[in-house]
Amino acid sequence: MKNVLFTLIGASLLFFACSKQSKNIENFNCKPIKFKNLEKVNDFKNLFSLEIPSTWKTNLYYDDLQSSIYTADTTKQLTETLLLDITNINQNIKFDTNFKLKQEQENLSKNLVQITSKKTTILNKPSFYTISKGKKGKFNYKVCHFFIKINEQSFILAKAEVYGDSLKNERLCKAINLIEKIKILH
């Protein structure tokens, strides 16, 4: 009888541990998404990696201060896909009042209105995100910036962009699911 009870308790704990959503997926009212045919892509400097669908077009960029992975599903129209830009930046970041004000000013300079911003945790690191909307060209536009503090010398800026009005929240959810697959390599 004890063995059956322990087995039931263990199975229940395993079920809840495996089915628990991340806090960010919950905050955005997203469901975990299972992508097919993921491939691991390392940035040029091997500072981080990202699992992305193998059919997506991906470009790498680097210079002295940063290293980026830029990816999108180019088999879809711009208003049906998402653009994802993950960049490791060699610079300290503090989520203080000046930082938040600077983000709002940058959004306004791009004719974006900040919808929300919040401190959070991503990849078990202190983080901050903003969601803004506006118009880019002839399309409505929504952008989400995640600032993830890696250490005192660097942070990751993960930017997800969606154009148009069709399923934009679902596309942002896809982006958040992919962002949570970032692996820090250093």
C-alpha positions in Angstrom: 0.0 0.0 0.0 2.9 2.4 0.8 4.5 1.7 -2.5 1.3 2.5 -4.4 0.9 5.8 -2.5 4.5 6.8 -3.1 4.2 5.9 -6.8 1.0 8.0 -7.1 2.6 11.0 -5.3 5.8 10.7 -7.5 3.8 10.5 -10.7 1.7 13.5 -9.7 4.8 15.6 -8.9 6.4 14.6 -12.1 3.3 15.5 -14.1 3.0 18.9 -12.4 6.8 19.6 -12.8 6.7 18.7 -16.5 3.5 20.6 -17.3 4.4 23.8 -15.3 4.6 26.8 -17.6 7.3 29.4 -17.2 6.3 32.6 -15.5 6.7 34.6 -18.8 4.5 32.2 -20.8 1.9 32.6 -18.1 2.3 36.4 -17.9 1.7 36.7 -21.7 -1.3 34.2 -21.5 0.6 31.9 -23.8 0.7 28.1 -24.0 3.9 26.2 -24.4 4.5 25.5 -28.1 6.2 22.4 -29.4 8.1 23.3 -32.5 9.1 20.7 -35.1 12.5 20.2 -36.7 14.4 22.5 -34.4 18.1 23.1 -35.0 20.6 24.6 -32.6 22.3 27.8 -33.9 25.2 29.4 -32.1 26.0 33.0 -32.4 29.3 33.9 -34.2 31.2 34.4 -30.9 29.8 31.2 -29.3 28.3 33.2 -26.4 24.8 31.7 -26.7 22.7 29.4 -28.8 19.1 29.3 -29.8 16.9 26.5 -31.0 14.9 27.5 -34.1 12.9 25.7 -36.8 15.3 24.5 -39.4 13.2 26.0 -42.2 13.6 29.5 -41.0 16.1 31.9 -42.6 18.9 32.9 -40.2 21.6 35.5 -40.3 24.5 36.0 -37.9 26.1 39.4 -37.2 29.0 40.4 -34.9 31.3 43.3 -34.2 33.5 44.2 -31.2 30.5 44.9 -28.9 27.9 42.4 -29.9 27.0 39.2 -31.5 23.5 38.5 -33.0 21.2 35.8 -34.4 18.5 37.2 -36.6 15.8 34.8 -37.8 12.3 34.6 -39.4 10.1 32.2 -41.2 10.5 33.6 -44.7 8.0 31.1 -46.2 5.2 33.2 -44.8 4.1 36.8 -45.5 5.4 39.5 -43.2 2.0 39.8 -41.6 1.9 36.1 -40.8 5.3 35.6 -39.4 7.6 37.0 -36.6 11.0 38.4 -36.7 13.4 37.5 -33.9 16.7 39.2 -33.1 18.7 37.9 -30.2 21.9 39.9 -29.5 24.5 39.5 -26.8 25.8 43.0 -26.0 29.1 43.6 -24.1 27.8 46.3 -21.7 26.5 46.5 -18.2 22.8 47.1 -17.8 20.8 48.4 -14.8 17.0 48.3 -14.7 16.7 51.6 -12.9 14.5 54.7 -13.6 17.0 56.1 -16.1 16.9 52.8 -18.1 13.1 52.7 -18.1 12.9 56.4 -19.2 15.4 55.8 -22.0 13.3 52.8 -23.3 10.2 55.0 -23.4 12.1 57.8 -25.2 13.5 55.4 -27.8 10.0 54.0 -28.4 8.5 57.5 -28.8 11.3 58.4 -31.3 10.2 55.5 -33.4 6.5 56.5 -33.1 5.8 53.5 -30.8 3.6 53.6 -27.7 4.7 51.5 -24.8 1.9 49.2 -23.8 3.5 47.6 -20.8 6.9 47.0 -19.1 7.9 44.8 -16.2 10.8 43.3 -14.4 10.9 39.5 -14.6 13.2 36.6 -14.7 14.3 34.9 -17.9 16.8 32.1 -18.2 17.1 32.4 -14.4 18.5 35.9 -14.9 17.2 39.3 -13.8 15.3 40.7 -16.8 13.1 43.5 -18.0 10.6 43.6 -20.9 8.7 46.2 -22.8 5.8 45.7 -25.3 5.1 48.6 -27.7 2.9 49.1 -30.6 2.7 51.5 -33.5 2.8 51.7 -37.3 5.8 50.8 -39.5 5.2 51.6 -43.1 1.7 50.7 -43.9 1.4 47.9 -41.3 0.4 48.0 -37.6 3.4 46.8 -35.7 4.0 45.3 -32.3 7.5 44.8 -30.8 8.6 43.1 -27.6 12.1 43.8 -26.1 13.5 41.5 -23.5 16.6 42.7 -21.7 18.3 39.7 -19.9 21.2 40.6 -17.6 23.8 37.8 -18.1 26.5 39.3 -15.8 28.1 42.6 -14.9 29.7 42.8 -18.4 26.9 41.7 -20.7 23.3 41.3 -21.4 21.1 39.8 -24.1 18.6 41.9 -26.0 15.9 39.6 -27.4 13.6 41.5 -29.8 10.4 40.0 -31.3 8.5 41.9 -34.0 5.2 41.2 -35.5 3.5 43.1 -38.3 -0.2 43.3 -39.2 -3.2 42.4 -37.0 -3.6 38.7 -37.8 -2.8 36.5 -34.8 -0.2 38.9 -33.5 -0.5 37.7 -29.9 -0.1 34.1 -31.0 3.1 35.0 -33.0 4.5 36.8 -29.9 3.8 33.7 -27.9 5.9 31.7 -30.4 8.7 34.2 -30.0 8.6 34.0 -26.2 8.7 30.2 -26.4 11.8 30.4 -28.6 13.4 33.1 -26.4 13.1 30.7 -23.5 15.2 28.2 -25.5 18.3 30.5 -25.4 21.3 28.7 -23.8 24.2 30.8 -22.4 27.5 29.2 -23.5 30.0 31.2 -21.5 
